[in-house]
Amino acid sequence: MVAQEVRQLASQTAKATQDVSFRIQTMQDATGNAAQALQSITAVIEEISTISLAIARSMEAQAAASATIHSSIDQAASGVGVVARNARNVTSGARDTESATRHVLSAAADLAGQTELLRRSIERLLDGIRAA
């Protein structure tokens, strides 16, 4: 009877050992699967990181291009302002020139009138000298 109990205990121990061994194997398989899943996740994260870095670089390039465009627009606007100021100065200069030309023409007309008066006076003087 003791031998039978010992055999029964040995059988139960063997079954328990097999069960524990099976559970250990299942846990090892799960651990291996989890490790593979983590490696896949790590690869995906690295890929996302690479893509994010590429996007960031692209955005930096776009920001630099935008800054260049804004600078060009500012320079063009400044140039337009300079051209407008120069045009106003030229227009003002043209008005001044027109006014000066009118003064010169008026002075020339006055000089012509006075010259005519002087010529007549000289002719009268000569006529008076000839008659005397």
C-alpha positions as CSV (number, residue, x, y, z in Angstrom):
1,M,0.0,0.0,0.0
2,V,2.9,2.4,0.7
3,A,4.4,1.5,-2.6
4,Q,1.2,2.2,-4.4
5,E,1.0,5.6,-2.7
6,V,4.6,6.3,-3.6
7,R,3.8,5.4,-7.2
8,Q,0.7,7.6,-7.1
9,L,2.7,10.5,-5.6
10,A,5.5,10.0,-8.2
11,S,2.9,10.0,-11.0
12,Q,1.3,13.2,-9.6
13,T,4.8,14.7,-9.2
14,A,5.6,13.8,-12.8
15,K,2.3,15.3,-14.0
16,A,2.9,18.5,-12.0
17,T,6.5,18.7,-13.3
18,Q,5.2,18.3,-16.9
19,D,2.6,21.0,-16.2
20,V,5.2,23.3,-14.7
21,S,7.5,22.6,-17.6
22,F,4.6,23.3,-20.1
23,R,3.8,26.6,-18.3
24,I,7.5,27.6,-18.4
25,Q,7.6,26.8,-22.1
26,T,4.4,28.9,-22.7
27,M,5.9,31.8,-20.7
28,Q,9.2,31.5,-22.7
29,D,7.2,31.6,-25.9
30,A,5.2,34.6,-24.7
31,T,8.4,36.3,-23.7
32,G,9.9,35.6,-27.1
33,N,6.7,36.9,-28.8
34,A,6.8,40.0,-26.6
35,A,10.5,40.6,-27.5
36,Q,9.7,40.3,-31.2
37,A,6.8,42.7,-30.8
38,L,9.0,45.2,-28.9
39,Q,11.6,44.9,-31.7
40,S,8.9,45.6,-34.2
41,I,7.6,48.6,-32.2
42,T,11.2,49.9,-31.8
43,A,11.7,49.7,-35.6
44,V,8.4,51.5,-36.2
45,I,9.4,54.2,-33.6
46,E,12.8,54.6,-35.4
47,E,11.0,54.9,-38.7
48,I,8.6,57.5,-37.3
49,S,11.6,59.4,-35.8
50,T,13.3,59.4,-39.2
51,I,10.1,60.7,-40.9
52,S,9.6,63.3,-38.2
53,L,13.2,64.5,-38.7
54,A,12.7,64.7,-42.4
55,I,9.5,66.7,-41.9
56,A,11.2,69.1,-39.5
57,R,14.1,69.6,-42.0
58,S,11.5,70.3,-44.7
59,M,9.7,72.8,-42.5
60,E,13.0,74.5,-41.7
61,A,13.7,74.7,-45.5
62,Q,10.2,76.1,-46.0
63,A,10.7,78.6,-43.3
64,A,14.0,79.7,-44.8
65,A,12.4,80.0,-48.2
66,S,9.5,82.0,-46.7
67,A,12.0,84.3,-45.0
68,T,13.8,84.8,-48.3
69,I,10.5,85.6,-50.1
70,H,9.5,88.1,-47.3
71,S,12.9,89.7,-47.5
72,S,12.6,90.0,-51.3
73,I,9.1,91.5,-50.9
74,D,10.4,94.0,-48.3
75,Q,13.3,94.9,-50.6
76,A,10.9,95.3,-53.6
77,A,8.6,97.4,-51.5
78,S,11.5,99.5,-50.3
79,G,12.6,99.9,-53.9
80,V,9.1,100.9,-55.0
81,G,9.2,103.5,-52.2
82,V,12.5,104.8,-53.4
83,V,11.2,104.9,-57.0
84,A,8.1,106.8,-55.8
85,R,10.2,109.3,-53.9
86,N,12.5,109.8,-56.9
87,A,9.4,110.2,-59.1
88,R,8.1,112.8,-56.7
89,N,11.5,114.5,-56.7
90,V,11.6,114.5,-60.5
91,T,8.1,115.9,-60.7
92,S,9.0,118.6,-58.1
93,G,12.2,119.3,-60.1
94,A,10.2,119.5,-63.3
95,R,7.8,122.0,-61.7
96,D,10.7,124.0,-60.4
97,T,12.3,123.9,-63.9
98,E,9.0,125.0,-65.4
99,S,8.7,127.9,-63.0
100,A,12.3,128.9,-63.5
101,T,11.8,128.7,-67.3
102,R,8.8,131.0,-67.1
103,H,10.8,133.4,-65.0
104,V,13.6,133.3,-67.5
105,L,11.1,133.8,-70.4
106,S,9.5,136.7,-68.6
107,A,12.9,138.2,-67.9
108,A,13.9,137.7,-71.5
109,A,10.7,139.4,-72.6
110,D,11.4,142.3,-70.3
111,L,15.0,142.5,-71.6
112,A,13.7,142.4,-75.1
113,G,11.3,145.2,-74.4
114,Q,14.0,147.3,-72.7
115,T,16.4,146.5,-75.5
116,E,13.8,147.8,-77.9
117,L,13.3,150.9,-75.9
118,L,17.1,151.4,-75.8
119,R,17.3,150.9,-79.5
120,R,14.7,153.5,-80.1
121,S,16.4,155.9,-77.7
122,I,19.7,155.4,-79.5
123,E,18.0,155.9,-82.9
124,R,16.5,159.2,-81.6
125,L,19.9,160.2,-80.3
126,L,21.5,159.4,-83.6
127,D,18.7,161.2,-85.4
128,G,19.3,164.2,-83.1
129,I,23.0,164.1,-83.8
130,R,22.5,163.9,-87.6
131,A,20.0,166.8,-87.5
132,A,22.4,169.0,-85.6
